[in-house]
Amino acid sequence: MAVAHNSSFLLFCIFFILSSGAKKCADAKNFTLVNQCQETVWPAIITVESNFHGEGFALNSGQTFFYNAPDVWSGRIWGRTGCNFDKNGNGTCQTGGCGTSLNCTSAGSLPVSIAEFTLGETDYYDVSLVDGFNLPILIKPGGGKGNCSTAGCDGDLRQHCSSDLAVKNNGKVVGCRSACDAFNNDEYCCRGAYKDPGACLPTNYSKNFKQVCPAASSYAYDNLVSIITCSASDYMVAFCTTRNNTACTYNNQKFVCSITSGGFKVFPQSWRSLMLALPLASILQILF
């Protein structure tokens, strides 16, 4: 009888969490992160308004990651490359690193391509190359109302980077610095006499960025025209893909990507703690 009672209790717990989870998703913005690179990427997600609370993890080539953010949320998502972390989550990355931790609680080191979001009743998002470029990154909303266009690049800027901006590792270009980061002068950084949008204009360096990534911010004031507005519940952030990507489609209120070999779902820490406190936690995670 005790076994039957425990089984009934577990079934109740499953029903309760599934019901709660459905409500949670209804009140959340759902992100699908996709690695279309040929190598592992270590994405980082930070929530800007809460002391940079963040997440970090490895995402193998062809793998998908699901993340739920509150419906009112401001944060950044980017990819780190060339990382080496130990079993305790300590290590370093060639590009985009945030110190020595797998979980990022601060912004990524330059150069880094960033997907930026300010979500609410109306969502604002853009791909920013103001801090340089380390990976092609794309933002695509699922459905939604408003502009809702795709932000990102049409190619890999590392293959078109000026030699005086290139960051190399073992002779290979792994990143492309912004002119502001490389030269630190007022014209490129939009400060001093160039602090106003009318005075800080595109340079040859930012024009090169814009040519490869026409739907991304290429310098400080470029975001005045590059920020996109939309009202959607689902967003895809994909690494190493372009705006004409056809591997992922949005159907039945979810993104489906034909290139993915597997996926996993992560909940905010409070939800993970609840699940880990229950028996069969790994099965429950799969059921989600």
Stockholm file with secondary structure:
# STOCKHOLM 1.0

chainA/1-288         MAVAHNSSFLLFCIFFILSSGAKKCADAKNFTLVNQCQETVWPAIITVESNFHGEGFALNSGQTFFYNAPDVWSGRIWGRTGCNFDKNGNGTCQTGGCGTSLNCTSAGSLPVSIAEFTLGETDYYDVSLVDGFNLPILIKPGGGKGNCSTAGCDGDLRQHCSSDLAVKNNGKVVGCRSACDAFNNDEYCCRGAYKDPGACLPTNYSKNFKQVCPAASSYAYDNLVSIITCSASDYMVAFCTTRNNTACTYNNQKFVCSITSGGFKVFPQSWRSLMLALPLASILQILF
#=GR chainA/1-288 SS CHHHHHHHHHHHHHHHHHHHHHHHHHTEEEEEEEECSSSCBEEEEEETTTTTEEEECCBCTTEEEEEEEESSEEEEEEEEBSCEECTTSBEECSBSCCSSBSSCSSCCCSSCCEEEEEESSSEEEEEECTTCBSSCEEEEEESCEESCCCBBCSSCGGGGCCTTTEEEETTEEEEECCHHHHHCCHHHHTCGGGCSTTTCCCCHHHHHHHHHCTBSBCSGGGHHHHCEEEECSEEEEEESCCTTCCSEEEETTEEEETTCSEEEEECCHHHHHHHHTSTTHHHHHHHC
#=GC SS_cons         CHHHHHHHHHHHHHHHHHHHHHHHHHTEEEEEEEECSSSCBEEEEEETTTTTEEEECCBCTTEEEEEEEESSEEEEEEEEBSCEECTTSBEECSBSCCSSBSSCSSCCCSSCCEEEEEESSSEEEEEECTTCBSSCEEEEEESCEESCCCBBCSSCGGGGCCTTTEEEETTEEEEECCHHHHHCCHHHHTCGGGCSTTTCCCCHHHHHHHHHCTBSBCSGGGHHHHCEEEECSEEEEEESCCTTCCSEEEETTEEEETTCSEEEEECCHHHHHHHHTSTTHHHHHHHC
//
